[in-house]
Amino acid sequence: MKKVKDDGLLIDSAGCWAERKYDLIDQYANMFATSMKNRWDNRIYIDLFSSSGYAQIRGTDNIVMTSPLIAADVRNKFDKYIFCDCDPVKIDSLKRRVTRDFPEIIADYVIGDINDSVNEVLKKLPKFSSDFTGLTFCLVDPYKLDNLSFETILSLSKYRIDFMILIPSFMDINRNEKNYIKEDSNLVSKFLDTRNWRELWEETKNNGMTFGTFFVKLFNQRMESAGFLKLYDNEFVLIRNPENKSPLYHLAFYSKSELGKKFWNNAIKGTSNQIELF
Ligand SMILES: C[S@@+](CC[C@H](N)C(=O)[O-])C[C@H]1O[C@@H](n2cnc3c(N)ncnc32)[C@H](O)[C@@H]1O
């Protein structure tokens, strides 16, 4: 983790388990930005749920860089960064940090619910062509199901893009199963863009699978049908609370290219002393 000092701007708070997520983002973003430098004319980083760039690890004095600043800090900078968040105060703190500490990067900011403002993100992408190629790495780090609609992923998928996605499988989906399976809840349908999941869950639930794991498997199928390479069980990273070992969320990665998957698997290996797979 990249430690920083309190700078008087807004600081989020994160559980100690976030360390693994930050290490993986760091490893993957560095690998992507460096290896793709000479293969593509333009490399873009999009953070759909950026937040402020700093977080204090709960129960400690440690303040660390979070996803947008970890990406800004890579050795070979991306050609462009697009940072999004619905909270204007968080974006304001992030913008001040980026301007102060990474004045050399080209950064755009999108404030608003990403599911309503994804077209604004698309407009900020350069116009790619066979003479000017571009590849995007998009980090998707929502708190809960409600934050993301699959439509947003599909809109971005019209471009050459790799996604690293946090699926809140246990901290939200499994924990709130009772609410999500209610007939009048459309949040699972919205996140997965599929309506027949209730019947599939009825068929599956007696096999001993948790709702959270069922959801991850269905999400994997949805990404595959959107044209991405499916992840095998040993390519998901399961993050647990180190104190009581309870599972919290899955980190997943989707690319249309085998090379992208190779980088992901290398990033997993590079941090594997801390990591549990599916
Ligand atoms: C889990 S935090 C992101 C943490 C950050 N990526 C990190 O590395 O620690 C989720 C962020 O998403 C924002 N958010 C939640 N729902 C959103 C939505 N629908 N559109 C845009 N931002 C949203 C919240 O304000 C919050 O800052």
PDBQT file of the ligand as one rigid body, heavy atoms in Angstrom, charges set to zero:
ROOT
HETATM    1  C1  LIG A 301     -16.311   1.650  -2.632  1.00  0.00    +0.000 C 
HETATM    2  S1  LIG A 301     -16.203   3.371  -2.911  1.00  0.00    +0.000 S 
HETATM    3  C2  LIG A 301     -14.869   3.485  -4.027  1.00  0.00    +0.000 C 
HETATM    4  C3  LIG A 301     -13.568   3.298  -3.369  1.00  0.00    +0.000 C 
HETATM    5  C4  LIG A 301     -12.331   3.569  -4.176  1.00  0.00    +0.000 C 
HETATM    6  N1  LIG A 301     -12.420   3.083  -5.539  1.00  0.00    +0.000 N 
HETATM    7  C5  LIG A 301     -11.142   2.923  -3.477  1.00  0.00    +0.000 C 
HETATM    8  O1  LIG A 301     -10.198   2.520  -4.172  1.00  0.00    +0.000 OA
HETATM    9  O2  LIG A 301     -11.116   2.874  -2.245  1.00  0.00    +0.000 OA
HETATM   10  C6  LIG A 301     -17.592   3.674  -3.917  1.00  0.00    +0.000 C 
HETATM   11  C7  LIG A 301     -17.701   5.101  -4.410  1.00  0.00    +0.000 C 
HETATM   12  O3  LIG A 301     -18.712   5.118  -5.397  1.00  0.00    +0.000 OA
HETATM   13  C8  LIG A 301     -19.514   6.279  -5.261  1.00  0.00    +0.000 C 
HETATM   14  N2  LIG A 301     -20.823   5.892  -5.846  1.00  0.00    +0.000 N 
HETATM   15  C9  LIG A 301     -21.777   5.083  -5.326  1.00  0.00    +0.000 A 
HETATM   16  N3  LIG A 301     -22.777   4.906  -6.201  1.00  0.00    +0.000 NA
HETATM   17  C10 LIG A 301     -22.433   5.576  -7.333  1.00  0.00    +0.000 A 
HETATM   18  C11 LIG A 301     -23.043   5.740  -8.603  1.00  0.00    +0.000 A 
HETATM   19  N4  LIG A 301     -24.210   5.163  -8.908  1.00  0.00    +0.000 N 
HETATM   20  N5  LIG A 301     -22.404   6.488  -9.532  1.00  0.00    +0.000 NA
HETATM   21  C12 LIG A 301     -21.209   7.068  -9.248  1.00  0.00    +0.000 A 
HETATM   22  N6  LIG A 301     -20.593   6.949  -8.051  1.00  0.00    +0.000 NA
HETATM   23  C13 LIG A 301     -21.180   6.201  -7.109  1.00  0.00    +0.000 A 
HETATM   24  C14 LIG A 301     -19.499   6.614  -3.794  1.00  0.00    +0.000 C 
HETATM   25  O4  LIG A 301     -19.668   8.012  -3.600  1.00  0.00    +0.000 OA
HETATM   26  C15 LIG A 301     -18.109   6.134  -3.373  1.00  0.00    +0.000 C 
HETATM   27  O5  LIG A 301     -17.191   7.200  -3.406  1.00  0.00    +0.000 OA
ENDROOT
TORSDOF 0
